[in-house]
């Protein structure tokens, strides 16, 4: 954050705003809406998030509704006894390889506006099993309007959340 003083006025640039943390202890999707127009960066923070199954976590964004197609990118799990496991995802930003029901993920997903209605994603998460890390990124392609929502779900859309919390920061 930078502060400019001109003798009588103080203006703040680059203020980071926080959403309201949501527990990821039930349901199949956690959605944050009401992200204001003009936002250039959104960071989703996962704290020990786990699901009931082995489907990969998926982050989706949207304008008015969630975009479920047109994503470009990949996510991988690195470490443990497997060097790399991963896949390409087109329905959202897939957070790594097969996570398993007993795996807890913590870390951040950063979305940055590249052009009007085009968002780039990068993520880095730690897994609770065997020293794995989850890394990756991608792009939304062109969205129909300004980003106003972001959601966390799973690739199969049916595994339920059973531990942790998630929040967003936006600027």
Backbone torsions as a table, in degrees:
resi	resn	phi	psi	omega
1	UNK	NA	138.9	174.9
2	UNK	-117.2	144.7	179.6
3	UNK	-119.8	130.7	179.3
4	UNK	-109.8	125.7	177.9
5	UNK	-111.8	125.8	176.7
6	UNK	-118.7	22.7	178.6
7	UNK	100.5	-42.8	-178.9
8	UNK	-125.5	-20.1	-177.2
9	UNK	-117.8	145.3	172.6
10	UNK	-121.1	124.2	176.5
11	UNK	-121.9	144.9	-178.4
12	UNK	-114.2	131.2	178.3
13	UNK	-120.4	140.0	176.8
14	UNK	80.9	29.5	179.1
15	UNK	-67.4	133.6	176.5
16	UNK	-96.4	123.4	180.0
17	UNK	-103.1	148.1	-178.9
18	UNK	-112.6	139.0	169.8
19	UNK	-76.6	-168.2	175.7
20	UNK	-104.0	122.8	-179.4
21	UNK	-56.5	140.5	177.9
22	UNK	-123.0	136.1	175.6
23	UNK	-69.1	140.5	175.9
24	UNK	-108.3	58.9	-176.4
25	UNK	-112.9	0.1	176.2
26	UNK	-164.7	165.9	178.5
27	UNK	84.3	173.8	-177.4
28	UNK	-112.1	-7.0	-179.9
29	UNK	-151.9	140.1	174.9
30	UNK	-119.3	119.5	-175.0
31	UNK	-120.2	136.4	172.2
32	UNK	-110.5	122.0	178.5
33	UNK	-117.2	174.9	177.0
34	UNK	78.7	19.3	175.2
35	UNK	-67.2	123.9	-172.6
36	UNK	-70.9	153.0	175.3
37	UNK	-59.6	147.4	177.8
38	UNK	93.6	-7.9	177.8
39	UNK	-65.9	137.4	-178.8
40	UNK	-110.8	-16.2	-179.9
41	UNK	-147.9	136.4	175.1
42	UNK	-129.2	129.6	177.6
43	UNK	-116.7	123.4	174.9
44	UNK	-99.3	129.2	-177.7
45	UNK	-112.5	121.4	178.3
46	UNK	-103.0	133.1	178.9
47	UNK	-123.6	100.9	177.3
48	UNK	52.3	50.4	-179.2
49	UNK	-82.6	134.4	178.8
50	UNK	-141.2	157.2	175.9
51	UNK	-127.1	172.2	-177.7
52	UNK	-77.0	-12.5	-175.4
53	UNK	-131.7	-160.5	-175.4
54	UNK	-110.9	8.4	179.0
55	UNK	-68.3	143.4	179.8
56	UNK	-67.4	139.9	173.5
57	UNK	-65.9	147.0	-175.1
58	UNK	-135.3	130.2	174.7
59	UNK	-104.6	129.6	176.7
60	UNK	-124.5	150.4	177.7
61	UNK	-125.2	169.5	178.1
62	UNK	-171.8	174.9	176.8
63	UNK	-130.9	102.0	-176.5
64	UNK	86.6	-37.4	173.7
65	UNK	-152.1	165.6	-179.2
66	UNK	-73.3	137.3	175.7
67	UNK	-82.2	124.6	-176.4
68	UNK	-113.0	5.4	176.9
69	UNK	-141.4	168.6	171.7
70	UNK	85.6	12.5	177.1
71	UNK	-86.8	149.4	176.3
72	UNK	-127.3	126.8	177.0
73	UNK	158.3	179.7	180.0
74	UNK	-150.8	162.0	176.1
75	UNK	-138.8	144.9	-179.2
76	UNK	-136.1	152.8	168.6
77	UNK	-105.4	130.6	-176.7
78	UNK	-124.6	134.2	174.6
79	UNK	125.2	-166.4	-179.7
80	UNK	58.3	-143.8	179.5
81	UNK	-84.8	-21.6	173.1
82	UNK	-95.2	134.3	178.0
83	UNK	-72.0	-49.6	-178.1
84	UNK	-147.2	133.6	166.9
85	UNK	-134.7	136.8	-178.4
86	UNK	-174.5	-174.4	-178.2
87	UNK	-163.2	164.4	171.2
88	UNK	-89.2	148.0	-178.3
89	UNK	-131.7	138.0	179.7
90	UNK	-120.1	-8.0	-178.6
91	UNK	-101.4	2.4	-179.8
92	UNK	164.3	-173.6	176.4
93	UNK	-92.0	106.0	-178.6
94	UNK	-79.7	125.3	-174.6
95	UNK	-91.1	72.0	170.4
96	UNK	97.1	-171.4	179.0
97	UNK	-80.5	-165.0	179.9
98	UNK	-57.3	121.3	-174.4
99	UNK	-91.7	-32.1	-179.7
100	UNK	79.8	150.9	-174.0
101	UNK	-67.8	-23.6	-176.6
102	UNK	-102.3	14.3	-178.7
103	UNK	-96.6	133.6	177.2
104	UNK	-110.4	131.8	179.5
105	UNK	-111.7	135.3	176.4
106	UNK	-137.0	139.1	178.6
107	UNK	151.2	-154.3	-174.2
108	UNK	-137.3	150.6	174.1
109	UNK	-119.5	119.9	-176.1
110	UNK	-111.9	123.4	175.6
111	UNK	-111.2	128.2	-178.7
112	UNK	-125.4	133.8	179.0
113	UNK	-71.3	122.1	179.7
114	UNK	-90.7	-44.6	178.8
115	UNK	-143.3	177.1	175.8
116	UNK	-55.3	120.1	176.8
117	UNK	62.4	20.5	173.5
118	UNK	-123.0	126.3	-175.8
119	UNK	-121.6	135.6	175.4
120	UNK	-100.9	146.5	-177.5
121	UNK	-126.7	141.4	167.8
122	UNK	-140.6	145.7	179.6
123	UNK	-144.2	152.4	178.8
124	UNK	-147.1	116.7	-176.9
125	UNK	-133.4	149.7	172.0
126	UNK	-100.4	140.5	176.0
127	UNK	-101.1	152.8	-178.2
128	UNK	-83.8	-3.0	-175.7
129	UNK	-115.3	136.5	167.2
130	UNK	50.4	28.3	176.0
131	UNK	69.2	25.3	179.1
132	UNK	-79.8	149.5	169.1
133	UNK	-123.6	149.4	178.6
134	UNK	-114.4	122.8	-179.4
135	UNK	-135.7	158.1	176.5
136	UNK	163.4	-170.7	180.0
137	UNK	179.4	-176.3	-179.8
138	UNK	169.8	-160.8	-176.4
139	UNK	-144.1	152.8	177.7
140	UNK	-83.4	-15.2	-164.9
141	UNK	70.9	-164.6	-177.4
142	UNK	-87.2	122.6	177.1
143	UNK	-87.0	164.5	-177.3
144	UNK	-75.5	-16.5	-179.8
145	UNK	-165.8	-170.5	-178.8
146	UNK	-68.7	137.8	178.1
147	UNK	-58.4	127.0	176.8
148	UNK	-133.1	3.2	-179.6
149	UNK	-155.4	156.5	176.8
150	UNK	-147.3	142.9	-176.8
151	UNK	-137.6	154.5	173.6
152	UNK	-118.2	125.6	179.2
153	UNK	-146.0	-157.2	175.8
154	UNK	-125.8	160.6	-180.0
155	UNK	-58.5	-43.0	-178.8
156	UNK	-80.9	-13.7	176.8
157	UNK	71.9	2.5	-176.9
158	UNK	-117.8	-23.1	176.6
159	UNK	-63.0	139.5	-179.0
160	UNK	-100.3	147.5	175.5
161	UNK	-69.9	142.7	-180.0
162	UNK	-137.9	3.9	176.8
163	UNK	-165.4	153.4	170.7
164	UNK	97.1	-167.7	178.8
165	UNK	-153.1	163.2	179.2
166	UNK	-143.3	147.4	176.1
167	UNK	-147.1	168.4	175.7
168	UNK	-126.7	152.1	168.5
169	UNK	-120.7	141.8	177.0
170	UNK	-140.8	148.4	-178.0
171	UNK	-148.9	NA	NA
